[in-house]
Amino acid sequence: MSQQIKSISELKDQNKNFQSERKQKKIKVGNVKISWASSDKERNEVYKLRYKIFAEEMGANINGGKKKIDKDIFDDYCEHLIARDIKSEKIIGTYRVLTPLGAKNLGYLYSELEFDIGKINDIRDIVIEVGRACVHKKFRSGSVIMFMWAELGRFMKANGFQIMIGCSSVPIKDGGHMAASIYKKLFKSGRITEAYKVIPRLPLDCDSLPFDNEIETPPLLKGYLRLGAKICGNPAWDPDFNTADFFTMLNLNEIPRRYAEHFLK
């Protein structure tokens, strides 16, 4: 991994085009407002929400300290998309987005901690990486994530990004049975792409696990697949979150027409 990491002040200066563009529009849908974090206060709210969901609710191994926050080296180089409940004024959902510029300054993608990303290195200039997606349990009807997806699509189009990648997580508290079954179903249906195949550093041994065709795909991964996303090879095991992570790639040009109007409007 490259260690050519610039200071945060240098990054902010170079990233001002993104900062300026994103402030031009805030989306309000019903009681939810979609925007981008623009202050340390908002980012700290994001870190606290993530800790509450990932560490306290899901049991991830996160050292949040006394402040109980989920923050790592990537956060200072990322844009943070937020959904805020207008009534309570609390952040109820978030995505973090690593742009090509942020990845260049940091030196690597989050995905590279879990995968050898191969040919994806050749298209890094048109790729954004999303991660740490979460929504407060009281707002998981599906609408909040859809509103955030719409803003992600707008952001990508406005800045000339064609590809979105990220690690879609499936819990493996059952020993990996669910994740292996999902992988095998996706393989049979042709949703595993060889064109941008990645190699997991800690692979989940799907071949040795039993297959159950009745297992349901988790909502977030199912949503990506409906948008036309592909899975780029075998899942990796994330020991800190105790999940199987599926390397997911979404090309804006391959979104089915029935979903493109919403995602790209």
ABEGO torsion letter per residue (X at the ends): XBABBBBAAAAAAAAAAAAAAAAABBBBBEABBBBBBABAAAAAAAAAAAAAAAAAAAGBBBBAEAAGBBBBAAAAABBBBBBBBAAAGBBABBBBBBBAAAAAAAGBBAAAAABBAEAAAAAAAABBBBBGBBBBAAAAAGAAAAAAAAAAAAAAAAAGBABBBEBBBBBAAAGGAAAAAAAAAAAAAGABBAABBBBBABBBBAAABBBBAABBBBAAAAAAAAAGBBBBEBBBBBAAAGBBBBBBBBBAAABBAAAAAAAAX
